[in-house]
Amino acid sequence: MESGAYGAPKAGGSFSLENFLKRPETILRIISCIFALIVFACIVSDGYTNIPNESKLTCIFNKNNDACHYGVGIGFLAFLACILFLFLDIYLQTLSNANYRKYIVLADLGFSTLWSFLWFVGFCFLANQWAVSTTDGILTGEDNARAAIAFSFFSIISWIPLAVLAYKRYKQGADFNPDYVDPTQDSYPSYPTGASDNYQSPPFTNSREAGEYQPPPDY
């Protein structure tokens, strides 16, 4: 993990695409993006089918259109979010403001945690509806339905580590003080006082007090 605040390199460093692609966050985002696209594509392409004697498209998950809508919704939003956070991760590498870094990491933490939960709900919802579904009159879509369920489960596995890594980056940045000022910048140099402390009287001085009168000697 990088040594700067909130898991980003120190300000002023150069951006390395090779190092960025090797980051665990980057790898997990790309994988999560692919999983979300598969779930979305599987349901959109063959998740709705024409059933004889019915005039509209029907979801193959127990004819429950809500199941298809849910899978399409979280898959599409997860795909967009992965792309967005990839760009934010790139931006974070060159961002010098620690507060802005904090907001990005918190957004990542909140979204990753929420989507881990939503993928879990989606997996349970789709698996339950498919378990009670009948394939009577449905000619295609069974393989896509199973793929959508499987990759919903895989998405849980990919989003939970993203949330954990975001939390670690937040904890790393929590100890960083963005308002820190070097104490030496507030102190002013002191002037030498030795000249006043080592003051010496002139070598030729009258030892008698100035106000004492001495009469001249008698001859």
C-alpha positions, 0 to 999 in steps of 0.5 A: 500500500502506498505511503501517502495519505489515504493509500495514495502516493505522496504529493508530487510523485509521478503516475505509473500506469504499470504500478496502478494496474498491479494494485489490488483495488484496480484488479478487483474493480476490473473483475467486478466490472466484468462480473456485473456486465455478465449479470446484466447481459445475461438477464437482458439478452435471455432473461425475458422471454415470450411465453405462449398465450401471453402478449408481453415479455416475461422474466424467466425467474419464476415469471417474476419481473421484479427479479429481472429488474433487480438483477439488471439494475444492480448489474448496470449500476455496479458496472458504471460504478466500477468505471467511475471509481477506476477514474477516481483511483487514477485521480487520487494518485495525483491529488494533493489535497488530503480532505479530497482524498478522504471523501473519495475513500469514504465514497468507495467504502460506502458504495463497496459495502452497500453493493456487497450487501445488494449482491448478496440480496440479489444472489439469494433473490435470483436463486430462490426465484429460479429454484421455484421456476418452471420451464414450461413454455420457455425455450431458451434462457436457462443457461443465462439464468444460471450464469446470472446467479453464479456471477451474482455470487462471484460479485459478492466475493469481489466487492467485499475485498474492495470494501475491506481495502477501502476501510484500510485506506481510510484507517491509514489516512485517519492518522494523517493530519492535513493541517500539520505545520512544521513547528520550526516555521513558527519560531523566529531566530533569537538575536545574540544577547552576549553584547549586552551581557558582557558590557565593560566600562571604559578603561579611563574613568574617574574612580571618584564620584562626580559630585565630590569636591576636592580642594587643591593642595597647599604649597 
